[in-house]
Amino acid sequence: MQISSAVRPFEVLLAFSMLIQTLEYLALRKAWSVQGLWSWPLQRSDIPPGTVQQIFDVVFTDRNLLGLLLLRLPLLLWLAWQGSNLGLAIFLFGSHILMLIRWRGAFNGGSDFMTLVALTGMLLACLVQLGADSQLAWRAGLWYVCLQSITSYFMSGWVKLMQPEWRSGQAMTIFLNAAIYGPLPLTSVLRHPWVSRLGAWAFISWECAAPLALVRPLVALVFCAIALVFHFLVFWFFGLNRFFWAWMVTFPAILACSAQQVFW
């Protein structure tokens, strides 16, 4: 996949991922309203008193926040249908930053970070286009997304490798016992020590080998296919649907950058 052919899949996947996020925020409207569990009057205490807090008091009223989310819906559909432009990139980037502030840094952890990475890559591409051709601009943007994604996989694997619970396979059982379907049945094959150890080392090896995805397009394709299965399993067992889509947004960038052959 070349840079030019990766742009539209990247934009469409980003739009779809953010549509899901926006609809989730709207579904939780009662929870973040002034009478809800996550009301702004409660969460505003994290921001020092002053002008900044007063500005956010206006931005994060129930009415204004609802308007911001509703405005994102048609703009994300535009992104999927017509592609990006500088104004759209600035708005989506800014609205995502506002949502991170509203949720005290992150609503869904790593998926929010990876969405920010994708938006930064798109914004970077739109800015570079002000003084360079589109091909160079998107090369810069997609390389940013690719390197951030590859690094996230590698660091995740490295952290697991440094923990004895992961090397022994115990962490696999601990995590699966905390899944949305409850503890594993006593007869589950996933409770067998050799199975959990094999699974743990498979994840560790795959994540630590993430930089090899940039060696050849075929390697990148295999890596992304495994990542697709991995994130689906995370969604299936833990309900983290945002992770599945947020990281899938980065796959066109990984595939396109692997074909650039800049490291050999």
C-alpha positions as CSV (number, residue, x, y, z in Angstrom):
1,M,0.0,0.0,0.0
2,Q,1.4,3.4,-1.1
3,I,1.0,6.6,0.9
4,S,-1.6,8.0,-1.5
5,S,-3.7,4.9,-1.3
6,A,-3.6,4.8,2.5
7,V,-5.0,8.2,3.0
8,R,-8.7,7.5,2.4
9,P,-8.8,4.2,4.4
10,F,-7.1,6.1,7.3
11,E,-9.7,8.9,7.1
12,V,-12.7,6.6,6.9
13,L,-11.5,4.4,9.8
14,L,-10.7,7.5,11.9
15,A,-14.2,8.9,11.1
16,F,-15.9,5.6,12.0
17,S,-13.9,5.2,15.2
18,M,-14.7,8.8,16.4
19,L,-18.4,8.3,15.4
20,I,-18.6,5.4,17.8
21,Q,-16.9,7.4,20.5
22,T,-19.3,10.4,20.0
23,L,-22.3,8.1,20.1
24,E,-21.1,6.6,23.3
25,Y,-20.7,10.1,24.9
26,L,-24.3,10.9,23.7
27,A,-25.6,7.6,25.2
28,L,-24.0,8.7,28.5
29,R,-25.7,12.1,28.5
30,K,-27.5,11.6,31.8
31,A,-24.3,10.5,33.5
32,W,-22.3,13.6,32.5
33,S,-25.2,16.0,33.0
34,V,-25.2,18.4,36.0
35,Q,-27.3,15.9,38.0
36,G,-25.2,12.9,36.9
37,L,-22.4,10.9,38.4
38,W,-19.7,12.6,36.3
39,S,-21.1,16.2,36.4
40,W,-18.8,19.0,35.5
41,P,-19.4,20.9,38.8
42,L,-17.8,17.9,40.5
43,Q,-14.9,17.4,38.0
44,R,-14.0,21.1,37.6
45,S,-12.2,21.0,41.0
46,D,-9.1,19.5,39.2
47,I,-8.6,22.8,37.4
48,P,-7.1,25.7,39.4
49,P,-9.6,28.6,40.0
50,G,-9.2,31.4,37.5
51,T,-9.8,32.4,33.9
52,V,-9.2,28.9,32.5
53,Q,-11.7,27.3,34.9
54,Q,-14.2,30.0,34.0
55,I,-13.8,29.3,30.3
56,F,-14.4,25.6,30.8
57,D,-17.4,26.3,32.9
58,V,-18.9,27.8,29.8
59,V,-17.7,25.2,27.4
60,F,-18.8,22.3,29.5
61,T,-22.3,23.3,30.3
62,D,-24.7,20.5,29.4
63,R,-26.1,22.4,26.5
64,N,-22.7,23.4,25.0
65,L,-21.2,20.0,25.4
66,L,-24.2,18.4,23.8
67,G,-23.9,20.9,20.9
68,L,-20.3,20.1,20.5
69,L,-21.0,16.3,20.3
70,L,-23.9,16.8,17.9
71,L,-21.7,19.0,15.6
72,R,-19.1,16.3,15.5
73,L,-21.5,13.8,13.9
74,P,-22.0,15.5,10.5
75,L,-18.4,16.6,10.4
76,L,-17.2,13.0,10.9
77,L,-19.6,11.8,8.2
78,W,-18.0,14.5,6.0
79,L,-14.5,13.2,6.8
80,A,-15.6,9.7,5.8
81,W,-17.3,10.9,2.6
82,Q,-15.1,13.8,1.3
83,G,-11.9,13.6,3.3
84,S,-10.0,16.0,5.5
85,N,-9.2,19.6,5.3
86,L,-7.4,22.0,7.7
87,G,-10.5,23.4,9.3
88,L,-12.0,20.0,9.9
89,A,-8.7,18.7,11.3
90,I,-8.4,21.6,13.7
91,F,-12.0,21.2,14.9
92,L,-11.8,17.4,15.4
93,F,-8.4,17.7,17.1
94,G,-9.7,20.5,19.4
95,S,-12.9,18.8,20.3
96,H,-11.0,15.6,21.2
97,I,-8.7,17.7,23.5
98,L,-11.8,19.2,25.1
99,M,-13.3,15.7,25.7
100,L,-10.0,14.6,27.3
101,I,-10.1,17.6,29.6
102,R,-13.8,17.0,30.4
103,W,-13.0,13.4,31.4
104,R,-9.9,14.4,33.5
105,G,-7.3,13.2,31.0
106,A,-8.9,10.2,29.4
107,F,-12.3,8.5,29.1
108,N,-11.0,5.2,27.8
109,G,-7.2,5.3,28.4
110,G,-5.1,4.1,25.5
111,S,-7.8,4.3,22.9
112,D,-8.2,8.0,23.6
113,F,-4.4,8.4,23.3
114,M,-4.3,6.6,20.0
115,T,-7.2,8.6,18.6
116,L,-5.2,11.7,19.6
117,V,-2.3,10.3,17.7
118,A,-4.4,9.8,14.6
119,L,-5.9,13.2,14.8
120,T,-2.4,14.7,15.2
121,G,-1.2,12.9,12.2
122,M,-4.1,14.2,10.1
123,L,-3.6,17.7,11.4
124,L,0.1,17.5,10.7
125,A,-0.6,16.4,7.1
126,C,-3.1,19.3,6.6
127,L,-0.6,21.8,8.0
128,V,2.3,20.6,5.9
129,Q,0.1,20.9,2.8
130,L,0.1,24.7,3.3
131,G,3.7,24.7,2.0
132,A,4.3,21.3,0.4
133,D,2.6,18.9,-1.9
134,S,0.0,16.5,-0.6
135,Q,2.2,13.4,-1.0
136,L,4.9,14.7,1.2
137,A,2.4,16.1,3.7
138,W,0.6,12.8,4.2
139,R,3.9,10.9,4.3
140,A,4.8,13.0,7.3
141,G,1.4,12.5,8.9
142,L,1.2,8.8,8.4
143,W,4.7,8.2,9.5
144,Y,3.9,10.0,12.7
145,V,0.9,7.7,13.3
146,C,2.8,4.6,12.3
147,L,5.8,5.2,14.6
148,Q,3.5,6.0,17.5
149,S,1.5,2.9,17.0
150,I,4.5,0.6,16.6
151,T,6.1,2.1,19.7
152,S,2.9,1.5,21.7
153,Y,2.9,-2.2,20.8
154,F,6.6,-2.5,21.5
155,M,6.4,-0.8,24.9
156,S,3.5,-2.9,25.9
157,G,5.4,-6.0,25.1
158,W,8.6,-4.8,26.8
159,V,6.6,-4.0,30.0
160,K,5.1,-7.5,30.0
161,L,8.6,-9.0,29.4
162,M,9.9,-7.2,32.5
163,Q,7.1,-8.6,34.8
164,P,7.6,-12.1,36.2
165,E,3.8,-12.6,36.3
166,W,3.6,-12.3,32.5
167,R,6.7,-14.5,31.9
168,S,5.1,-17.2,34.0
169,G,1.7,-16.9,32.4
170,Q,0.0,-16.0,35.7
171,A,-1.0,-12.6,34.5
172,M,-3.1,-14.1,31.6
173,T,-5.2,-16.0,34.1
174,I,-5.6,-13.0,36.4
175,F,-6.7,-10.8,33.6
176,L,-9.1,-13.3,32.1
177,N,-10.7,-13.9,35.6
178,A,-11.5,-10.2,35.7
179,A,-13.2,-10.3,32.2
180,I,-16.7,-9.2,31.6
181,Y,-18.0,-12.8,31.6
182,G,-16.7,-13.4,35.1
183,P,-13.9,-15.8,36.3
184,L,-12.9,-18.6,34.0
185,P,-14.6,-21.9,34.6
186,L,-12.6,-24.3,36.7
187,T,-12.4,-26.7,33.7
188,S,-11.4,-24.0,31.2
189,V,-8.3,-24.9,29.2
190,L,-7.1,-21.3,29.7
191,R,-6.5,-22.2,33.3
192,H,-3.8,-24.7,32.4
193,P,-0.4,-23.3,33.3
194,W,1.2,-24.3,30.0
195,V,-1.6,-22.7,28.0
196,S,-1.5,-19.4,29.9
197,R,2.3,-19.3,29.6
198,L,2.2,-20.1,25.9
199,G,-0.4,-17.4,25.4
200,A,1.5,-14.8,27.4
201,W,4.8,-15.5,25.6
202,A,2.9,-15.3,22.2
203,F,1.7,-11.8,23.1
204,I,5.0,-10.7,24.5
205,S,6.9,-11.9,21.4
206,W,4.5,-10.4,19.0
207,E,4.4,-7.0,20.7
208,C,8.2,-6.9,21.1
209,A,8.6,-7.7,17.4
210,A,6.4,-4.8,16.3
211,P,9.3,-2.8,14.8
212,L,9.8,-5.7,12.3
213,A,6.6,-4.7,10.7
214,L,8.5,-1.9,8.9
215,V,10.9,-4.4,7.3
216,R,8.6,-5.6,4.5
217,P,4.9,-5.0,3.5
218,L,4.2,-8.7,3.9
219,V,5.5,-8.6,7.4
220,A,3.4,-5.5,8.1
221,L,0.3,-7.3,6.7
222,V,0.8,-10.3,9.0
223,F,1.5,-8.1,11.9
224,C,-1.7,-6.1,11.3
225,A,-3.7,-9.3,10.9
226,I,-2.5,-10.6,14.2
227,A,-3.2,-7.2,15.8
228,L,-6.8,-7.4,14.4
229,V,-7.3,-10.7,16.2
230,F,-5.6,-9.5,19.3
231,H,-7.8,-6.4,19.6
232,F,-11.0,-8.4,18.8
233,L,-10.1,-10.8,21.7
234,V,-9.6,-7.8,24.0
235,F,-13.0,-6.5,22.9
236,W,-14.6,-9.9,23.3
237,F,-13.3,-10.6,26.8
238,F,-13.1,-7.1,28.3
239,G,-15.6,-5.1,26.2
240,L,-13.0,-2.5,25.1
241,N,-14.5,-1.8,21.7
242,R,-12.8,1.6,21.4
243,F,-9.4,-0.1,21.4
244,F,-10.3,-2.3,18.5
245,W,-11.2,0.7,16.3
246,A,-8.7,3.2,17.6
247,W,-5.8,0.9,16.7
248,M,-7.3,-0.3,13.4
249,V,-7.1,3.4,12.3
250,T,-3.3,3.1,12.4
251,F,-3.1,0.0,10.2
252,P,-3.2,1.9,6.8
253,A,-0.3,4.0,8.1
254,I,1.7,0.9,9.1
255,L,1.1,-0.8,5.8
256,A,1.9,2.3,3.8
257,C,5.1,3.1,5.7
258,S,6.4,-0.5,5.5
259,A,6.4,-0.1,1.7
260,Q,8.6,3.0,1.9
261,Q,11.8,1.0,2.5
262,V,13.6,3.9,4.4
263,F,15.4,1.7,6.9
264,W,17.3,-0.5,4.5
